[in-house]
Amino acid sequence: MAHINLEAVADTLAIQHLLARYPVLVDSGDLDALDDLFTADAHLDFSGFGGPNAGLTEMKEFLKGNLALFARTQHMMGLPLITLNAHTATARTPCHNPMVIEQKDGTTQAWLIGLVYDDEFVETAEGWRFASRTATRVYSVVGLADTPLSG
C-alpha cells in the first residue's frame, strides 16, 4: 500500500480552498476580503483583459469598476493542476465566466469569457496565500437573451 503524504494532502486542500474562495468573493463583490487570500506584495496580471499588471490594490479598483457593469457574474472554476514544492506551489486553473448585463428594455446580454489562471502560492505564517496571479483570455462570446432578468 502506498504511503499517503498527509502534509501534501493538507497543502493541496488549502490551496484548493484559496482557488475556490476567490470567485465567491469576486462574484459577491466582497473585494476587500481578497486581502486575506493574497500576500501584501502579490503581483496580478490581468493585462489580457485590459486590466492592470500590478498589485492587489490596483486589481481591486479595476474589478470594482468593471464588475459594476454587470448584473451578475459567475466564475466557474475548473479543476486546478497544483504542483507543490516545499513552501511554494503553482497552479493552472481553467475558468468559464458568464457575465450578465441588464438592458434598458429588460432583456439581458450575456458575455461568456473563458480564461486560464496561472498562480504562484507561498506558505506564510497565516497559511497559504496567492503570491501572483495571471489571467489569460482563451475566448470571448457575446450573445443576447430574450427574457427579462429575474431574481
BALOBA-1460 file (C-alpha; in Angstrom, 3 decimals):
// residues 151
<rec num="1" residu="m" x="0.000" y="0.000" z="0.000"/>
<rec num="2" residu="a" x="1.364" y="3.419" z="-0.978"/>
<rec num="3" residu="h" x="2.271" y="5.903" z="1.724"/>
<rec num="4" residu="i" x="-0.018" y="8.926" z="1.813"/>
<rec num="5" residu="n" x="1.768" y="12.205" z="2.452"/>
<rec num="6" residu="l" x="-0.754" y="13.909" z="4.737"/>
<rec num="7" residu="e" x="1.131" y="17.219" z="4.667"/>
<rec num="8" residu="a" x="0.922" y="17.314" z="0.862"/>
<rec num="9" residu="v" x="-2.793" y="16.471" z="1.024"/>
<rec num="10" residu="a" x="-3.372" y="19.258" z="3.560"/>
<rec num="11" residu="d" x="-1.372" y="21.752" z="1.467"/>
<rec num="12" residu="t" x="-3.271" y="20.816" z="-1.685"/>
<rec num="13" residu="l" x="-6.623" y="21.231" z="0.066"/>
<rec num="14" residu="a" x="-5.581" y="24.608" z="1.491"/>
<rec num="15" residu="i" x="-4.622" y="25.834" z="-1.987"/>
<rec num="16" residu="q" x="-7.856" y="24.457" z="-3.467"/>
<rec num="17" residu="h" x="-9.711" y="26.417" z="-0.780"/>
<rec num="18" residu="l" x="-7.962" y="29.639" z="-1.883"/>
<rec num="19" residu="l" x="-8.824" y="28.898" z="-5.502"/>
<rec num="20" residu="a" x="-12.468" y="28.308" z="-4.541"/>
<rec num="21" residu="r" x="-12.767" y="31.382" z="-2.292"/>
<rec num="22" residu="y" x="-11.506" y="33.825" z="-4.916"/>
<rec num="23" residu="p" x="-14.508" y="33.537" z="-7.293"/>
<rec num="24" residu="v" x="-17.006" y="33.579" z="-4.424"/>
<rec num="25" residu="l" x="-15.542" y="36.849" z="-3.157"/>
<rec num="26" residu="v" x="-15.314" y="38.424" z="-6.614"/>
<rec num="27" residu="d" x="-18.821" y="37.379" z="-7.671"/>
<rec num="28" residu="s" x="-20.305" y="38.610" z="-4.381"/>
<rec num="29" residu="g" x="-18.466" y="41.939" z="-4.637"/>
<rec num="30" residu="d" x="-16.574" y="41.388" z="-1.365"/>
<rec num="31" residu="l" x="-13.307" y="42.613" z="-2.865"/>
<rec num="32" residu="d" x="-11.756" y="43.774" z="0.414"/>
<rec num="33" residu="a" x="-11.817" y="40.158" z="1.625"/>
<rec num="34" residu="l" x="-9.308" y="39.358" z="-1.141"/>
<rec num="35" residu="d" x="-6.678" y="40.809" z="1.206"/>
<rec num="36" residu="d" x="-6.925" y="37.547" z="3.179"/>
<rec num="37" residu="l" x="-6.069" y="35.474" z="0.098"/>
<rec num="38" residu="f" x="-3.037" y="37.336" z="-1.259"/>
<rec num="39" residu="t" x="0.351" y="38.291" z="0.143"/>
<rec num="40" residu="a" x="0.851" y="42.022" z="0.727"/>
<rec num="41" residu="d" x="3.263" y="42.183" z="-2.221"/>
<rec num="42" residu="a" x="1.294" y="39.916" z="-4.575"/>
<rec num="43" residu="h" x="1.539" y="40.646" z="-8.288"/>
<rec num="44" residu="l" x="-1.526" y="40.288" z="-10.545"/>
<rec num="45" residu="d" x="-1.509" y="40.451" z="-14.337"/>
<rec num="46" residu="f" x="-4.904" y="40.970" z="-15.953"/>
<rec num="47" residu="s" x="-3.496" y="42.907" z="-18.914"/>
<rec num="48" residu="g" x="-5.113" y="40.403" z="-21.292"/>
<rec num="49" residu="f" x="-8.454" y="41.843" z="-20.169"/>
<rec num="50" residu="g" x="-7.422" y="45.496" z="-20.236"/>
<rec num="51" residu="g" x="-6.627" y="45.341" z="-16.548"/>
<rec num="52" residu="p" x="-3.561" y="46.162" z="-14.527"/>
<rec num="53" residu="n" x="-0.281" y="44.354" z="-14.295"/>
<rec num="54" residu="a" x="0.280" y="45.500" z="-10.722"/>
<rec num="55" residu="g" x="-0.563" y="44.848" z="-7.082"/>
<rec num="56" residu="l" x="-3.747" y="43.852" z="-5.291"/>
<rec num="57" residu="t" x="-4.890" y="47.422" z="-4.571"/>
<rec num="58" residu="e" x="-4.889" y="48.285" z="-8.277"/>
<rec num="59" residu="m" x="-6.588" y="44.989" z="-9.112"/>
<rec num="60" residu="k" x="-9.400" y="45.576" z="-6.623"/>
<rec num="61" residu="e" x="-10.037" y="49.021" z="-8.142"/>
<rec num="62" residu="f" x="-10.105" y="47.502" z="-11.638"/>
<rec num="63" residu="l" x="-12.525" y="44.773" z="-10.553"/>
<rec num="64" residu="k" x="-14.740" y="47.219" z="-8.669"/>
<rec num="65" residu="g" x="-15.114" y="49.453" z="-11.718"/>
<rec num="66" residu="n" x="-15.600" y="46.682" z="-14.260"/>
<rec num="67" residu="l" x="-17.871" y="44.395" z="-12.254"/>
<rec num="68" residu="a" x="-20.261" y="47.311" z="-11.691"/>
<rec num="69" residu="l" x="-21.212" y="46.967" z="-15.389"/>
<rec num="70" residu="f" x="-22.755" y="43.555" z="-14.780"/>
<rec num="71" residu="a" x="-25.987" y="42.486" z="-13.071"/>
<rec num="72" residu="r" x="-24.397" y="39.105" z="-12.309"/>
<rec num="73" residu="t" x="-21.145" y="37.265" z="-12.748"/>
<rec num="74" residu="q" x="-20.279" y="33.640" z="-12.127"/>
<rec num="75" residu="h" x="-16.709" y="32.406" z="-12.177"/>
<rec num="76" residu="m" x="-16.987" y="28.651" z="-12.691"/>
<rec num="77" residu="m" x="-13.598" y="27.199" z="-11.900"/>
<rec num="78" residu="g" x="-12.337" y="24.004" z="-13.456"/>
<rec num="79" residu="l" x="-10.069" y="21.518" z="-11.753"/>
<rec num="80" residu="p" x="-6.703" y="23.042" z="-10.868"/>
<rec num="81" residu="l" x="-3.422" y="21.349" z="-11.634"/>
<rec num="82" residu="i" x="-1.438" y="22.074" z="-8.452"/>
<rec num="83" residu="t" x="2.291" y="21.457" z="-8.140"/>
<rec num="84" residu="l" x="3.761" y="21.585" z="-4.639"/>
<rec num="85" residu="n" x="7.378" y="22.465" z="-3.938"/>
<rec num="86" residu="a" x="8.048" y="22.628" z="-0.171"/>
<rec num="87" residu="h" x="6.677" y="26.045" z="0.910"/>
<rec num="88" residu="t" x="5.724" y="27.265" z="-2.577"/>
<rec num="89" residu="a" x="3.347" y="25.955" z="-5.191"/>
<rec num="90" residu="t" x="1.933" y="26.697" z="-8.622"/>
<rec num="91" residu="a" x="-1.446" y="26.024" z="-10.159"/>
<rec num="92" residu="r" x="-3.126" y="26.306" z="-13.544"/>
<rec num="93" residu="t" x="-6.908" y="26.567" z="-13.329"/>
<rec num="94" residu="p" x="-9.388" y="26.943" z="-16.201"/>
<rec num="95" residu="c" x="-12.386" y="29.207" z="-15.705"/>
<rec num="96" residu="h" x="-15.635" y="29.790" z="-17.590"/>
<rec num="97" residu="n" x="-17.062" y="33.192" z="-16.638"/>
<rec num="98" residu="p" x="-20.556" y="34.143" z="-17.824"/>
<rec num="99" residu="m" x="-21.446" y="37.747" z="-17.027"/>
<rec num="100" residu="v" x="-24.907" y="39.294" z="-17.449"/>
<rec num="101" residu="i" x="-25.757" y="42.855" z="-18.439"/>
<rec num="102" residu="e" x="-29.347" y="44.020" z="-17.995"/>
<rec num="103" residu="q" x="-30.554" y="46.075" z="-20.981"/>
<rec num="104" residu="k" x="-32.877" y="49.081" z="-20.628"/>
<rec num="105" residu="d" x="-35.741" y="47.089" z="-22.195"/>
<rec num="106" residu="g" x="-35.478" y="44.349" z="-19.543"/>
<rec num="107" residu="t" x="-33.659" y="41.828" z="-21.716"/>
<rec num="108" residu="t" x="-30.210" y="40.641" z="-20.810"/>
<rec num="109" residu="q" x="-26.974" y="40.347" z="-22.699"/>
<rec num="110" residu="a" x="-24.609" y="37.551" z="-21.716"/>
<rec num="111" residu="w" x="-20.863" y="37.742" z="-22.089"/>
<rec num="112" residu="l" x="-19.137" y="34.369" z="-21.940"/>
<rec num="113" residu="i" x="-15.447" y="34.508" z="-21.216"/>
<rec num="114" residu="g" x="-13.102" y="31.557" z="-20.973"/>
<rec num="115" residu="l" x="-9.782" y="32.058" z="-19.265"/>
<rec num="116" residu="v" x="-6.937" y="30.321" z="-17.510"/>
<rec num="117" residu="y" x="-5.445" y="31.416" z="-14.200"/>
<rec num="118" residu="d" x="-1.744" y="30.737" z="-13.647"/>
<rec num="119" residu="d" x="-0.956" y="31.156" z="-9.968"/>
<rec num="120" residu="e" x="2.022" y="31.070" z="-7.646"/>
<rec num="121" residu="f" x="1.495" y="30.439" z="-3.938"/>
<rec num="122" residu="v" x="3.621" y="30.799" z="-0.874"/>
<rec num="123" residu="e" x="3.108" y="29.295" z="2.566"/>
<rec num="124" residu="t" x="3.086" y="32.065" z="5.171"/>
<rec num="125" residu="a" x="2.644" y="32.147" z="8.947"/>
<rec num="126" residu="e" x="-1.078" y="32.705" z="8.244"/>
<rec num="127" residu="g" x="-1.268" y="29.785" z="5.797"/>
<rec num="128" residu="w" x="-1.106" y="29.536" z="2.015"/>
<rec num="129" residu="r" x="-1.539" y="32.764" z="0.025"/>
<rec num="130" residu="f" x="-1.502" y="33.816" z="-3.626"/>
<rec num="131" residu="a" x="1.880" y="35.392" z="-4.437"/>
<rec num="132" residu="s" x="0.978" y="36.047" z="-8.069"/>
<rec num="133" residu="r" x="-1.916" y="35.535" z="-10.458"/>
<rec num="134" residu="t" x="-2.009" y="35.856" z="-14.242"/>
<rec num="135" residu="a" x="-5.302" y="35.664" z="-16.135"/>
<rec num="136" residu="t" x="-5.070" y="34.674" z="-19.801"/>
<rec num="137" residu="r" x="-8.075" y="35.008" z="-22.104"/>
<rec num="138" residu="v" x="-8.959" y="31.860" z="-24.044"/>
<rec num="139" residu="y" x="-12.201" y="33.043" z="-25.696"/>
<rec num="140" residu="s" x="-14.963" y="35.656" z="-25.509"/>
<rec num="141" residu="v" x="-18.524" y="35.350" z="-26.817"/>
<rec num="142" residu="v" x="-21.264" y="37.968" z="-26.605"/>
<rec num="143" residu="g" x="-24.905" y="36.868" z="-27.026"/>
<rec num="144" residu="l" x="-28.388" y="38.140" z="-26.289"/>
<rec num="145" residu="a" x="-31.014" y="36.535" z="-24.095"/>
<rec num="146" residu="d" x="-34.633" y="37.375" z="-24.772"/>
<rec num="147" residu="t" x="-36.085" y="37.227" z="-21.286"/>
<rec num="148" residu="p" x="-36.112" y="39.836" z="-18.510"/>
<rec num="149" residu="l" x="-33.632" y="39.345" z="-15.706"/>
<rec num="150" residu="s" x="-35.423" y="37.819" z="-12.740"/>
<rec num="151" residu="g" x="-34.426" y="37.212" z="-9.126"/>
